Amino acid sequence: MTNNEILISGAGIAGTALAYWLRKRGFAVTIVERAPEPRPGGQTVDLRGAGRTVIERMGLMDRAKALTVDQRGLALVDRAGRVTARVPADSFGGEGIVSEIEILRGDLAHLLYEATLPDTEYLFDDTITGIDQETDPDAVLVTFERAAPRRFALVVGADGTHSVVRALAFGPERDHTHPLGLYTAWFTAFEEDLDLDGWYLMHNAPGGLVASARPGRLPGEIKAGFSFRSEPLSYDRRDAAAQKEIVARRFAAAGWETPRLLRAMRTAPDFFLDSMAQVRLDSWSRGRVALLGDAGYCATPLTGLGTSLALVGAYVLAGELAAAGGAHAPAFRRYDTVMRPYVTQAQELPPGGAAGYAPSGRLGIRLRDFSMRSMTRWPMRNLMAAQFAKAGDIALPEYDPAPARPAGATAER
């Protein structure tokens, strides 16, 4: 081992973006990923604000735009499919509810993955089982489910809301996650005769139910979703069939195109169900272990800022490690100082929060329709513009692109 070796858990957007910037600055990087290969597909994510700036500094913006999903904007529909409100994609300078640059999560992660090759080592189909910072004060001893134990200078958890690294180094998930009382299921369907006309369609039904369908990148491809407000549910996260039953019961009488979407859900290979929860910690580092993206500061999809937080956090963390010559303690402090105000603002939910997104009663649904129709007009426009502007509300440092130090140099504890 040379002591500039860094292990990243998670090959999603945050992990691959961090690997890119670390390699640019002279660090040796290994990524461990539970999936057997880069995860394909997924729902669309927004490139907005400072997240766009990071992609531009990577020189990947043209390739990212080539992967953009063509969407006209967001439209609310009633149970009969009649449009009750629209917000075009070019509203708010192209950085509104639906951004002008929307990319499937898997496409963006794969773009970043390719940008890390061939200089990044990947351990697919594996996960971390232990983190030991006591045996060797100058390294982290990591054990894996499959691979042999190894020592690394640093470990970064970029492994999502249910982070393994966070659980091992910071404590139980319940101590750091704050549920919103909202569950969401996402999956891919192919329904060629369901004409979305390029719009992201969303239907609210009484009981805090939200059904949605948005265009994918392939002909007939639909990215569908079911969200519902609920008290905490107990279910096996590995039992997709049981989870589908939970969703099917909730939406059995929701109207609109939900019967068709429920049928498609039954055979969807990429279905997943999860609660929406924010992750909040007083510190994103413990010794030689740090957290990045959703693992450290998930804002939830309600904010539309998760991708920006992942990209910006990766850029800042790598930049501060390089600026500190690999000395983790001052680098982690600076990472927190630069990112904390940005994260705090990003985690502020839009007006109404979960209740505004998924109203319980018919009156609430009518008020949601009205607010959406008013969104591009004063005074609602000013309120929403402030929410969307958070994506760019950080002055990104200009880090020295030179390598942090030669391999094998001694890092300050």
Secondary structure, 3 states (H helix, E strand, C coil): CCCCEEEEECCCHHHHHHHHHHHHCCCEEEEEECCCCCCCCCCEEECCHHHHHHHHHHCCHHHHHHCCCCCCEEEEECCCCCEEEEEECCHHHHECCCECCEEEHHHHHHHHHHHHCCCCEEEECCCEEEEECCCCCCCEEEEECCCCCEEECEEEECCCCCCHHHHHHHCCHHHCEEEEEEEEEEEEEECCCCCCCCEEEEEEECCCEEEEEEECCCCCEEEEEEEEECCCCCCCCCCHHHHHHHHHHHCCCCCCCHHHHHHHHHHCCCCEEEEEEEECCCCCEECCEEECCHHHHCCCCCCCCHHHHHHHHHHHHHHHHHHCCCCHHHHHHHHHHHHHHHHHHHCCCCCCHHHHHCCCCHHHHHHHHHHHHCCCCCCHHHHHHHHHHHHHCCCCCCCCCCCCCCCCCCCCC
